[in-house]
């Protein structure tokens, strides 16, 4: 994938027609269009290591600020890294209703780190959240989540490198040779986020929603049975 600024100060992106994000303003997954690109001549004169580009959200028209790393200054084009960093991120949402208190607190902090673009702090908080989950579910629950992670790897077609980082983040311990979670870029952090959401959903949310639905159905069934029960006639004493 090629991303560059040409000599006419236009941003050329091979994935431009399919480029979409969750807008930090309207929170809609929408295509974004470049609206402000730095001048080619100014960049060539100053040669900064990073370049800021302003997009506009096609859904609401609000500005979306991004930052690209510069790879190469050529005579007629400026090569940029294929992935940009979002300066503002939409707040990540998750249903915390069925999570244990400690897991909820840790994962909320993980989401805050992700929204702030602090991806390696996010990885550390995900590890702490995963350890809290394992402590709550026990060894059997931990083995079940490990099996789920293998299934996710196959379903999502994750590379061996990405899967290795995921496994190290979720299942690494302080006793490991490399106890710290691996460094992540924005793309890898997004994968970890979706996997963590899936793990927590399978471990708590799905079961909680199912149990609640069964309780509601049982309640209405009992209410219906009570309403249909025959009423004994009143006995009058003489």
Backbone as CSV, one residue per row, in Angstrom:
resi,resn,N_x,N_y,N_z,CA_x,CA_y,CA_z,C_x,C_y,C_z
1,UNK,0.841,-1.189,0.000,0.000,0.000,0.000,0.883,1.249,0.000
2,UNK,0.595,2.182,-0.880,1.400,3.394,-1.017,0.606,4.608,-0.563
3,UNK,1.247,5.431,0.262,0.675,6.711,0.681,1.760,7.762,0.489
4,UNK,1.460,8.795,-0.278,2.456,9.836,-0.488,1.793,11.178,-0.814
5,UNK,2.577,12.238,-0.684,2.153,13.581,-1.091,2.919,13.923,-2.361
6,UNK,2.198,14.262,-3.421,2.875,14.552,-4.688,3.280,16.022,-4.755
7,UNK,3.912,16.389,-5.850,4.448,17.752,-5.992,3.352,18.809,-6.066
8,UNK,2.103,18.389,-6.299,0.970,19.322,-6.309,0.296,19.404,-4.947
9,UNK,0.945,18.857,-3.913,0.428,18.878,-2.534,-0.872,18.096,-2.394
10,UNK,-0.969,17.007,-3.146,-2.139,16.131,-3.028,-1.735,14.862,-2.298
11,UNK,-2.624,14.411,-1.401,-2.384,13.153,-0.696,-2.907,12.007,-1.549
12,UNK,-2.015,11.106,-1.924,-2.373,9.955,-2.753,-2.306,8.707,-1.880
13,UNK,-3.446,8.032,-1.771,-3.548,6.844,-0.923,-4.244,5.753,-1.722
14,UNK,-3.563,4.604,-1.875,-4.145,3.492,-2.634,-5.473,3.033,-2.056
15,UNK,-5.636,3.186,-0.741,-6.864,2.737,-0.085,-7.840,3.893,0.163
16,UNK,-7.617,5.004,-0.499,-8.456,6.178,-0.298,-9.947,5.927,-0.407
17,UNK,-10.415,5.247,-1.477,-11.863,5.023,-1.615,-12.474,4.171,-0.508
18,UNK,-11.660,3.327,0.161,-12.193,2.445,1.203,-11.723,2.853,2.603
19,UNK,-11.112,4.032,2.710,-10.582,4.469,3.994,-11.718,4.943,4.888
20,UNK,-11.918,4.272,6.016,-13.014,4.609,6.931,-12.556,4.415,8.362
21,UNK,-13.090,5.242,9.253,-12.806,5.134,10.680,-14.100,5.376,11.454
22,UNK,-14.046,5.151,12.749,-15.153,5.563,13.615,-14.921,7.020,13.973
23,UNK,-15.778,7.893,13.493,-15.594,9.329,13.685,-15.621,9.666,15.178
24,UNK,-14.636,10.439,15.683,-14.628,10.784,17.105,-15.731,11.769,17.489
25,UNK,-16.412,12.342,16.495,-17.451,13.339,16.775,-18.856,12.742,16.702
26,UNK,-19.191,12.105,15.578,-20.535,11.522,15.446,-20.560,10.045,15.810
27,UNK,-19.362,9.428,15.990,-19.219,8.026,16.382,-19.851,7.070,15.381
28,UNK,-19.873,7.473,14.113,-20.358,6.634,13.019,-19.150,6.129,12.235
29,UNK,-19.178,4.855,11.845,-18.123,4.342,10.971,-18.346,4.931,9.590
30,UNK,-17.436,5.791,9.182,-17.658,6.572,7.966,-16.375,6.712,7.162
31,UNK,-16.544,6.899,5.867,-15.415,7.231,4.996,-14.931,8.636,5.328
32,UNK,-13.624,8.853,5.203,-13.054,10.177,5.447,-12.333,10.662,4.187
33,UNK,-12.381,11.970,3.963,-11.818,12.585,2.761,-10.787,13.632,3.158
34,UNK,-9.587,13.640,2.535,-8.589,14.661,2.876,-9.134,16.062,2.596
35,UNK,-8.960,16.955,3.568,-9.427,18.331,3.387,-8.320,19.364,3.564
36,UNK,-7.214,18.989,4.220,-6.086,19.917,4.403,-4.791,19.114,4.429
37,UNK,-3.957,19.327,3.412,-2.682,18.621,3.276,-1.565,19.663,3.262
38,UNK,-0.476,19.459,4.009,0.616,20.439,4.020,1.194,20.656,2.625
39,UNK,1.683,21.851,2.383,2.253,22.191,1.076,3.543,21.403,0.827
40,UNK,3.668,20.880,-0.386,4.831,20.070,-0.750,6.123,20.863,-0.577
41,UNK,6.151,22.120,-1.027,7.365,22.945,-0.967,7.789,23.206,0.478
42,UNK,6.801,23.438,1.347,7.127,23.698,2.753,7.699,22.451,3.421
43,UNK,7.129,21.301,3.107,7.640,20.064,3.685,9.063,19.780,3.198
44,UNK,9.313,20.016,1.919,10.649,19.777,1.379,11.679,20.701,2.012
45,UNK,11.238,21.906,2.349,12.167,22.867,2.941,12.478,22.528,4.394
46,UNK,11.465,22.056,5.134,11.641,21.819,6.563,11.942,20.357,6.893
47,UNK,11.446,19.456,6.059,11.652,18.008,6.225,11.350,17.518,7.646
48,UNK,10.125,17.685,8.113,9.764,17.153,9.429,9.667,15.630,9.390
49,UNK,9.797,14.993,10.553,9.713,13.531,10.628,8.266,13.043,10.584
50,UNK,7.336,13.917,10.947,5.925,13.577,10.914,5.146,14.667,10.197
51,UNK,4.054,14.262,9.578,3.216,15.185,8.802,1.785,15.075,9.304
52,UNK,1.143,16.220,9.498,-0.255,16.233,9.912,-1.176,16.435,8.722
53,UNK,-2.227,15.634,8.648,-3.219,15.741,7.576,-4.601,15.816,8.222
54,UNK,-5.419,16.746,7.732,-6.780,16.879,8.243,-7.742,16.254,7.238
55,UNK,-8.534,15.316,7.700,-9.600,14.720,6.904,-10.934,15.338,7.335
56,UNK,-11.963,15.093,6.555,-13.318,15.442,6.973,-14.163,14.174,6.947
57,UNK,-15.010,14.034,7.957,-15.899,12.888,8.043,-17.032,13.051,7.035
58,UNK,-17.232,12.058,6.188,-18.284,12.155,5.179,-19.679,12.102,5.794
59,UNK,-19.786,11.606,7.039,-21.097,11.495,7.682,-21.540,12.810,8.313
60,UNK,-20.612,13.478,9.018,-21.009,14.700,9.729,-20.228,15.939,9.302
61,UNK,-19.175,15.763,8.521,-18.393,16.900,8.034,-17.382,17.445,9.012
62,UNK,-17.274,16.866,10.193,-16.337,17.363,11.202,-14.898,17.028,10.813
63,UNK,-13.935,17.850,11.243,-12.537,17.561,10.922,-11.995,16.399,11.741
64,UNK,-11.170,15.585,11.101,-10.526,14.452,11.755,-9.021,14.630,11.580
65,UNK,-8.310,14.804,12.680,-6.889,15.116,12.631,-6.058,13.836,12.731
66,UNK,-5.084,13.715,11.835,-4.239,12.520,11.795,-2.771,12.921,11.677
67,UNK,-1.889,11.973,11.992,-0.452,12.203,11.885,0.191,11.019,11.172
68,UNK,0.998,11.300,10.149,1.731,10.277,9.406,3.227,10.410,9.693
69,UNK,3.903,9.277,9.739,5.361,9.294,9.801,5.909,9.369,8.380
70,UNK,6.919,10.222,8.178,7.532,10.368,6.857,8.591,9.293,6.665
71,UNK,8.523,8.600,5.539,9.504,7.548,5.248,10.635,8.041,4.348
72,UNK,10.293,8.901,3.385,11.308,9.314,2.403,10.901,10.635,1.757
73,UNK,11.866,11.540,1.626,11.675,12.764,0.855,12.311,12.576,-0.512
74,UNK,11.475,12.431,-1.540,11.960,12.296,-2.901,11.830,13.609,-3.654
75,UNK,12.401,13.691,-4.843,12.347,14.939,-5.609,10.937,15.338,-6.035
76,UNK,10.044,14.359,-6.232,8.701,14.691,-6.718,7.585,14.140,-5.834
77,UNK,7.952,13.462,-4.757,6.936,12.914,-3.862,7.524,12.685,-2.483
78,UNK,6.661,12.713,-1.489,7.055,12.484,-0.100,6.340,11.225,0.362
79,UNK,7.108,10.165,0.599,6.537,8.882,0.986,6.180,8.896,2.470
80,UNK,4.969,8.444,2.782,4.487,8.382,4.157,4.261,6.932,4.575
81,UNK,4.249,6.702,5.872,3.919,5.366,6.386,2.479,5.042,6.016
82,UNK,2.156,3.761,5.765,0.794,3.411,5.333,-0.266,3.622,6.404
83,UNK,0.114,3.551,7.674,-0.847,3.729,8.762,-0.662,5.093,9.412
84,UNK,-1.778,5.767,9.677,-1.701,7.050,10.373,-2.127,6.885,11.826
85,UNK,-1.799,7.887,12.626,-2.228,7.929,14.020,-3.367,8.928,14.145
86,UNK,-4.457,8.494,14.741,-5.587,9.398,14.959,-5.308,10.252,16.190
87,UNK,-5.355,11.571,16.031,-5.115,12.465,17.155,-6.298,12.422,18.116
88,UNK,-7.493,12.326,17.572,-8.700,12.161,18.379,-9.315,10.808,18.029
89,UNK,-9.736,10.102,19.053,-10.353,8.798,18.820,-11.741,8.768,19.427
90,UNK,-12.629,8.062,18.749,-13.958,7.861,19.330,-13.822,7.014,20.586
91,UNK,-14.599,7.342,21.582,-14.537,6.596,22.837,-15.055,5.177,22.621
92,UNK,-14.225,4.208,23.007,-14.620,2.813,22.847,-15.712,2.448,23.852
93,UNK,-16.683,1.661,23.405,-17.809,1.285,24.252,-17.815,-0.221,24.496
94,UNK,-18.303,-0.577,25.668,-18.427,-1.991,26.010,-19.460,-2.118,27.120
95,UNK,-20.200,-3.229,27.123,-21.198,-3.467,28.161,-20.527,-4.088,29.382
96,UNK,-20.413,-3.304,30.451,-19.730,-3.766,31.661,-20.677,-4.411,32.671
97,UNK,-21.951,-4.531,32.344,-22.967,-4.940,33.317,-22.630,-6.255,34.017
98,UNK,-22.095,-7.213,33.285,-21.929,-8.563,33.835,-20.495,-8.848,34.280
99,UNK,-19.605,-7.867,34.205,-18.207,-8.089,34.560,-17.992,-7.953,36.064
100,UNK,-17.092,-8.769,36.651,-16.703,-8.555,38.054,-16.097,-7.164,38.227
101,UNK,-16.188,-6.628,39.421,-15.778,-5.245,39.669,-14.322,-4.992,39.293
102,UNK,-13.423,-5.894,39.666,-11.998,-5.684,39.379,-11.738,-5.730,37.881
103,UNK,-12.334,-6.686,37.180,-12.152,-6.788,35.730,-12.693,-5.536,35.048
104,UNK,-13.847,-5.070,35.495,-14.439,-3.856,34.919,-13.513,-2.658,35.083
105,UNK,-12.979,-2.463,36.288,-12.108,-1.311,36.539,-10.855,-1.353,35.670
106,UNK,-10.243,-2.533,35.547,-9.009,-2.658,34.764,-9.265,-2.475,33.277
107,UNK,-10.366,-3.042,32.766,-10.625,-2.916,31.339,-11.062,-1.500,30.982
108,UNK,-11.735,-0.798,31.884,-12.071,0.607,31.640,-10.804,1.440,31.471
109,UNK,-9.802,1.162,32.300,-8.533,1.880,32.165,-7.837,1.500,30.858
110,UNK,-7.958,0.233,30.466,-7.375,-0.192,29.191,-8.015,0.577,28.036
111,UNK,-9.330,0.733,28.059,-10.023,1.470,27.004,-9.620,2.931,27.000
112,UNK,-9.417,3.504,28.173,-8.982,4.897,28.251,-7.598,5.058,27.619
113,UNK,-6.706,4.104,27.874,-5.367,4.139,27.256,-5.471,4.021,25.742
114,UNK,-6.340,3.139,25.261,-6.493,2.954,23.822,-7.010,4.231,23.170
115,UNK,-8.024,4.856,23.771,-8.605,6.073,23.207,-7.595,7.219,23.179
116,UNK,-6.648,7.197,24.127,-5.620,8.241,24.176,-4.442,7.941,23.263
117,UNK,-4.472,6.785,22.601,-3.370,6.415,21.717,-2.156,5.881,22.451
118,UNK,-2.300,5.572,23.746,-1.197,5.013,24.532,-1.271,3.493,24.417
119,UNK,-0.828,2.964,23.279,-1.082,1.564,22.951,-0.303,0.579,23.818
120,UNK,0.887,0.970,24.240,1.662,0.044,25.057,1.171,0.036,26.506
121,UNK,0.686,1.170,26.988,-0.003,1.185,28.278,-1.293,0.372,28.179
122,UNK,-1.952,0.456,27.033,-3.150,-0.343,26.787,-2.837,-1.833,26.882
123,UNK,-1.714,-2.254,26.287,-1.325,-3.663,26.346,-1.085,-4.107,27.786
124,UNK,-0.439,-3.249,28.576,-0.186,-3.589,29.979,-1.486,-3.734,30.756
125,UNK,-2.453,-2.836,30.507,-3.727,-2.919,31.217,-4.534,-4.134,30.760
126,UNK,-4.401,-4.513,29.493,-5.077,-5.725,29.019,-4.521,-6.950,29.721
127,UNK,-3.205,-6.990,29.930,-2.612,-8.120,30.652,-3.165,-8.178,32.075
128,UNK,-3.248,-7.036,32.755,-3.775,-7.026,34.120,-5.240,-7.452,34.139
129,UNK,-6.000,-6.997,33.154,-7.414,-7.393,33.078,-7.525,-8.898,32.845
130,UNK,-6.684,-9.435,31.951,-6.714,-10.874,31.671,-6.347,-11.672,32.916
131,UNK,-5.359,-11.223,33.680,-4.973,-11.920,34.898,-6.105,-11.908,35.919
132,UNK,-6.856,-10.795,35.983,-8.008,-10.732,36.887,-9.095,-11.711,36.443
133,UNK,-9.279,-11.837,35.123,-10.257,-12.801,34.599,-9.867,-14.219,34.981
134,UNK,-8.595,-14.563,34.805,-8.127,-15.917,35.103,-8.260,-16.216,36.601
135,UNK,-7.976,-15.210,37.440,-8.117,-15.408,38.882,-9.575,-15.649,39.256
136,UNK,-10.481,-15.010,38.521,-11.908,-15.167,38.812,-12.455,-16.488,38.286
137,UNK,-12.023,-16.892,37.094,-12.581,-18.086,36.460,-11.861,-19.371,36.841
138,UNK,-10.630,-19.268,37.326,-9.876,-20.464,37.675,-9.141,-21.049,36.476
139,UNK,-8.432,-22.139,36.723,-7.604,-22.746,35.671,-8.443,-23.256,34.510
140,UNK,-9.627,-23.803,34.806,-10.486,-24.288,33.729,-10.928,-23.167,32.811
141,UNK,-11.274,-22.015,33.396,-11.665,-20.866,32.586,-10.510,-20.348,31.749
142,UNK,-9.312,-20.372,32.320,-8.130,-19.926,31.580,-7.877,-20.818,30.367
143,UNK,-8.002,-22.129,30.547,-7.796,-23.050,29.429,-8.861,-22.859,28.356
144,UNK,-10.095,-22.568,28.779,-11.180,-22.322,27.813,-10.880,-21.082,26.986
145,UNK,-10.401,-20.021,27.627,-10.079,-18.787,26.908,-8.910,-19.020,25.954
146,UNK,-7.947,-19.843,26.359,-6.833,-20.164,25.464,-7.338,-20.877,24.209
147,UNK,-8.286,-21.798,24.390,-8.884,-22.478,23.233,-9.630,-21.481,22.345
148,UNK,-10.330,-20.526,22.970,-11.051,-19.510,22.212,-10.088,-18.638,21.410
149,UNK,-8.920,-18.350,22.000,-7.921,-17.540,21.300,-7.417,-18.268,20.055
150,UNK,-7.219,-19.576,20.156,-6.801,-20.357,18.994,-7.880,-20.340,17.906
151,UNK,-9.140,-20.404,18.323,-10.238,-20.325,17.361,-10.264,-18.965,16.683
152,UNK,-10.050,-17.911,17.466,-10.014,-16.557,16.916,-8.892,-16.410,15.902
153,UNK,-7.744,-17.007,16.208,-6.613,-16.947,15.270,-7.000,-17.525,13.924
154,UNK,-7.695,-18.654,13.936,-8.097,-19.292,12.684,-9.182,-18.495,11.969
155,UNK,-10.164,-17.995,12.724,-11.269,-17.252,12.109,-10.794,-15.945,11.487
156,UNK,-9.908,-15.235,12.192,-9.456,-13.925,11.723,-8.244,-14.008,10.806
157,UNK,-7.649,-15.196,10.695,-6.466,-15.341,9.849,-5.283,-14.528,10.350
158,UNK,-5.052,-14.540,11.661,-3.966,-13.753,12.242,-2.614,-14.350,11.870
159,UNK,-1.647,-13.471,11.649,-0.293,-13.930,11.352,0.335,-14.518,12.607
160,UNK,1.391,-15.298,12.414,2.077,-15.911,13.550,2.639,-14.846,14.485
161,UNK,3.130,-13.742,13.925,3.698,-12.670,14.753,2.623,-12.009,15.605
162,UNK,1.485,-11.690,14.976,0.396,-11.047,15.718,-0.158,-11.977,16.784
163,UNK,-0.327,-13.252,16.436,-0.831,-14.228,17.416,0.143,-14.362,18.583
164,UNK,1.432,-14.354,18.282,2.433,-14.450,19.343,2.347,-13.284,20.313
165,UNK,2.129,-12.085,19.772,1.990,-10.911,20.646,0.722,-11.006,21.482
166,UNK,-0.361,-11.455,20.856,-1.618,-11.611,21.590,-1.452,-12.585,22.763
167,UNK,-0.831,-13.710,22.476,-0.648,-14.738,23.512,0.235,-14.215,24.635
168,UNK,1.261,-13.438,24.278,2.158,-12.908,25.293,1.440,-11.880,26.173
169,UNK,0.560,-11.075,25.555,-0.169,-10.060,26.318,-1.169,-10.707,27.269
170,UNK,-1.941,-11.656,26.768,-3.014,-12.237,27.571,-2.528,-13.285,28.567
171,UNK,-1.522,-14.063,28.185,-1.134,-15.205,29.020,0.264,-15.078,29.613
172,UNK,0.964,-13.987,29.311,2.282,-13.795,29.895,2.177,-13.500,31.380
173,UNK,3.197,-13.866,32.135,3.239,-13.620,33.576,4.550,-12.940,33.923
174,UNK,4.622,-12.450,35.125,5.838,-11.771,35.564,7.021,-12.733,35.671
175,UNK,6.751,-14.027,35.685,7.834,-15.015,35.794,8.450,-15.335,34.432
176,UNK,7.840,-14.829,33.359,8.370,-15.116,32.029,9.714,-14.433,31.821
177,UNK,10.448,-14.944,30.827,11.744,-14.337,30.514,11.577,-12.896,30.052
178,UNK,10.476,-12.622,29.339,10.182,-11.252,28.912,8.816,-10.876,29.499
179,UNK,8.789,-10.402,30.730,7.511,-10.177,31.394,6.694,-9.033,30.818
180,UNK,7.357,-8.048,30.208,6.613,-6.895,29.708,5.854,-7.256,28.439
181,UNK,4.634,-6.715,28.263,3.913,-6.954,27.011,4.699,-6.398,25.829
182,UNK,4.562,-6.999,24.645,5.294,-6.515,23.473,4.783,-5.158,23.020
183,UNK,5.641,-4.417,22.318,5.262,-3.103,21.803,4.260,-3.270,20.660
184,UNK,3.267,-2.382,20.625,2.204,-2.470,19.631,2.112,-1.196,18.812
185,UNK,1.751,-1.334,17.528,1.359,-0.169,16.749,-0.163,-0.067,16.787
186,UNK,-0.715,0.934,16.116,-2.157,1.180,16.199,-2.974,0.019,15.633
187,UNK,-2.484,-0.602,14.562,-3.198,-1.732,13.959,-3.229,-2.925,14.903
188,UNK,-2.073,-3.259,15.481,-1.998,-4.399,16.394,-2.820,-4.142,17.657
189,UNK,-2.794,-2.894,18.142,-3.594,-2.553,19.321,-5.080,-2.745,19.033
190,UNK,-5.504,-2.403,17.812,-6.900,-2.604,17.434,-7.283,-4.076,17.459
191,UNK,-6.369,-4.945,17.024,-6.627,-6.386,17.061,-6.744,-6.865,18.504
192,UNK,-5.820,-6.423,19.362,-5.869,-6.813,20.779,-7.186,-6.350,21.403
193,UNK,-7.613,-5.143,21.062,-8.873,-4.628,21.607,-10.045,-5.522,21.234
194,UNK,-10.153,-5.885,19.969,-11.276,-6.718,19.535,-11.223,-8.103,20.174
195,UNK,-10.012,-8.647,20.347,-9.888,-9.955,20.985,-10.281,-9.869,22.462
196,UNK,-9.862,-8.801,23.146,-10.231,-8.633,24.553,-11.740,-8.503,24.701
197,UNK,-12.364,-7.741,23.821,-13.827,-7.622,23.860,-14.479,-8.988,23.683
198,UNK,-13.954,-9.766,22.755,-14.516,-11.087,22.492,-14.320,-12.011,23.702
199,UNK,-13.132,-11.947,24.328,-12.852,-12.774,25.497,-13.815,-12.432,26.632
200,UNK,-13.997,-11.142,26.906,-14.874,-10.732,28.001,-16.333,-11.037,27.698
201,UNK,-16.697,-10.919,26.428,-18.075,-11.248,26.052,-18.349,-12.732,26.284
202,UNK,-17.429,-13.575,25.842,-17.617,-15.019,25.999,-17.556,-15.437,27.462
203,UNK,-16.687,-14.786,28.235,-16.497,-15.191,29.624,-17.624,-14.722,30.536
204,UNK,-18.198,-13.541,30.252,-19.165,-12.972,31.183,-20.468,-12.494,30.538
205,UNK,-20.358,-11.702,29.486,-21.546,-11.013,28.962,-22.533,-12.006,28.365
206,UNK,-22.049,-12.928,27.543,-22.948,-13.891,26.908,-23.701,-14.704,27.947
207,UNK,-22.963,-15.216,28.954,-23.594,-16.015,30.004,-24.579,-15.179,30.810
208,UNK,-24.198,-13.943,31.126,-25.072,-13.081,31.905,-26.360,-12.750,31.181
209,UNK,-26.251,-12.441,29.882,-27.453,-12.128,29.107,-28.364,-13.344,28.983
210,UNK,-27.770,-14.522,28.780,-28.567,-15.741,28.647,-29.310,-16.046,29.945
211,UNK,-28.616,-15.936,31.067,-29.257,-16.206,32.358,-30.375,-15.205,32.638
212,UNK,-30.131,-13.945,32.295,-31.156,-12.936,32.518,-32.389,-13.207,31.664
213,UNK,-32.167,-13.588,30.401,-33.289,-13.886,29.515,-34.104,-15.068,30.042
214,UNK,-33.421,-16.090,30.570,-34.121,-17.258,31.105,-34.930,-16.874,32.347
215,UNK,-34.348,-16.027,33.201,-35.061,-15.581,34.397,-36.311,-14.788,34.035
216,UNK,-36.193,-13.935,33.017,-37.353,-13.142,32.587,-38.452,-14.054,32.058
217,UNK,-38.061,-15.015,31.237,-39.061,-15.954,30.689,-39.714,-16.772,31.807
218,UNK,-38.926,-17.200,32.776,-39.485,-17.973,33.894,-40.461,-17.121,34.703
219,UNK,-40.123,-15.845,34.888,-40.999,-14.951,35.637,-42.356,-14.820,34.951
220,UNK,-42.337,-14.564,33.629,-43.604,-14.402,32.912,-44.383,-15.717,32.834
221,UNK,-43.644,-16.845,32.764,-44.319,-18.142,32.762,-45.034,-18.371,34.086
222,UNK,-44.357,-18.039,35.194,-44.983,-18.184,36.504,-46.176,-17.256,36.654
223,UNK,-46.059,-16.020,36.122,-47.166,-15.073,36.194,-48.370,-15.584,35.397
224,UNK,-48.098,-16.139,34.232,-49.192,-16.667,33.392,-49.868,-17.843,34.074
225,UNK,-49.059,-18.736,34.666,-49.622,-19.895,35.356,-50.488,-19.461,36.532
226,UNK,-50.044,-18.420,37.238,-50.821,-17.936,38.381,-52.143,-17.343,37.938
227,UNK,-52.141,-16.650,36.803,-53.369,-16.029,36.301,-54.368,-17.054,35.771
228,UNK,-53.847,-18.194,35.279,-54.731,-19.214,34.724,-55.215,-20.222,35.754
229,UNK,-54.642,-20.178,36.943,-55.031,-21.141,37.975,-56.483,-20.925,38.367
230,UNK,-57.249,-22.024,38.539,-58.672,-21.874,38.912,-58.811,-21.259,40.280
231,UNK,-59.853,-20.458,40.411,-60.117,-19.800,41.690,-61.109,-20.649,42.485
232,UNK,-60.742,-21.003,43.702,-61.633,-21.818,44.551,-62.831,-20.973,44.980
233,UNK,-64.033,-21.563,44.903,-65.215,-20.800,45.310,-65.215,-20.503,46.798
234,UNK,-65.723,-19.380,47.119,-65.770,-18.978,48.532,-66.755,-19.841,49.301
235,UNK,-66.444,-20.231,50.500,-67.309,-21.053,51.351,-68.006,-20.140,52.334
236,UNK,-69.347,-20.152,52.338,-70.120,-19.317,53.248,-70.537,-20.131,54.452
237,UNK,-70.306,-19.625,55.592,-70.745,-20.314,56.816,-72.166,-19.910,57.151
238,UNK,-73.002,-20.868,57.622,-74.387,-20.576,57.937,-74.504,-19.995,59.355
